[in-house]
Amino acid sequence: MAKIGIFYGSSTGNTELIAEKIKALFGNDADTCNIDAASIEDIEKYEFLIFGTSSWGIGDTQDDWDDFMDILSGMTFNKKKLALFGLGDQINYPDSFADGIGIIYDAIYDRVDVVGAWPLDGYTFNESAAVKNGMFVGLAIDKENQPHLTDSRLEKWVNILKKEMIS
């Protein structure tokens, strides 16, 4: 069994695509699972977790995450290491860019060891619920306006995660 479970919600396929790219960068150490088909037992079997969501409307999580948040609220996690990635549109939604990962973070940060914070450099937005202590709580992806940066950001972030998940 893989050590890393990558759980994502995807309405348009973009978040699933990013999850699969992350899985490829980890190789055999990772599995992907759409959160709409996941259970507590699925999440508990992994040593390390990566959660991904897009932001919808004005800063909401993707619908499948909305449905799963009640389940997350009842989980203990035992301080497992968790990384977050989120998709957003910083041009059309500059006041709620990548808010989805901020919502997930706020719901569980006290029960997990969050790793994979990401710098704000290279982004242009006004506000984000995903920003804590001057950094994104995880990797923010803007496939709409910065597709040329996606792969290099993913590679750098996964390299950070490989180090932070081991320590």
ChimeraX attribute file (.defattr): number of C-alpha atoms within 10 A of each C-alpha:
attribute: neighborCount
match mode: 1-to-1
recipient: residues
	/A:1	10
	/A:2	15
	/A:3	14
	/A:4	23
	/A:5	24
	/A:6	26
	/A:7	25
	/A:8	28
	/A:9	26
	/A:10	21
	/A:11	13
	/A:12	9
	/A:13	10
	/A:14	15
	/A:15	24
	/A:16	22
	/A:17	13
	/A:18	23
	/A:19	26
	/A:20	18
	/A:21	15
	/A:22	22
	/A:23	19
	/A:24	13
	/A:25	15
	/A:26	18
	/A:27	11
	/A:28	12
	/A:29	14
	/A:30	21
	/A:31	21
	/A:32	18
	/A:33	18
	/A:34	18
	/A:35	21
	/A:36	16
	/A:37	11
	/A:38	13
	/A:39	12
	/A:40	13
	/A:41	8
	/A:42	13
	/A:43	21
	/A:44	16
	/A:45	14
	/A:46	19
	/A:47	14
	/A:48	21
	/A:49	25
	/A:50	25
	/A:51	24
	/A:52	29
	/A:53	33
	/A:54	31
	/A:55	23
	/A:56	20
	/A:57	9
	/A:58	14
	/A:59	23
	/A:60	19
	/A:61	26
	/A:62	22
	/A:63	16
	/A:64	17
	/A:65	26
	/A:66	16
	/A:67	13
	/A:68	17
	/A:69	15
	/A:70	11
	/A:71	12
	/A:72	17
	/A:73	11
	/A:74	10
	/A:75	13
	/A:76	13
	/A:77	18
	/A:78	10
	/A:79	13
	/A:80	17
	/A:81	22
	/A:82	26
	/A:83	27
	/A:84	28
	/A:85	30
	/A:86	27
	/A:87	26
	/A:88	25
	/A:89	23
	/A:90	24
	/A:91	15
	/A:92	12
	/A:93	20
	/A:94	18
	/A:95	17
	/A:96	24
	/A:97	33
	/A:98	36
	/A:99	29
	/A:100	29
	/A:101	34
	/A:102	27
	/A:103	20
	/A:104	22
	/A:105	22
	/A:106	12
	/A:107	14
	/A:108	20
	/A:109	14
	/A:110	12
	/A:111	16
	/A:112	17
	/A:113	16
	/A:114	22
	/A:115	19
	/A:116	25
	/A:117	23
	/A:118	20
	/A:119	15
	/A:120	14
	/A:121	7
	/A:122	7
	/A:123	15
	/A:124	12
	/A:125	16
	/A:126	12
	/A:127	15
	/A:128	20
	/A:129	20
	/A:130	28
	/A:131	20
	/A:132	13
	/A:133	7
	/A:134	11
	/A:135	15
	/A:136	24
	/A:137	27
	/A:138	28
	/A:139	25
	/A:140	29
	/A:141	26
	/A:142	20
	/A:143	17
	/A:144	13
	/A:145	13
	/A:146	13
	/A:147	11
	/A:148	11
	/A:149	13
	/A:150	14
	/A:151	14
	/A:152	10
	/A:153	15
	/A:154	19
	/A:155	15
	/A:156	12
	/A:157	19
	/A:158	18
	/A:159	14
	/A:160	15
	/A:161	20
	/A:162	12
	/A:163	11
	/A:164	14
	/A:165	19
	/A:166	8
	/A:167	6
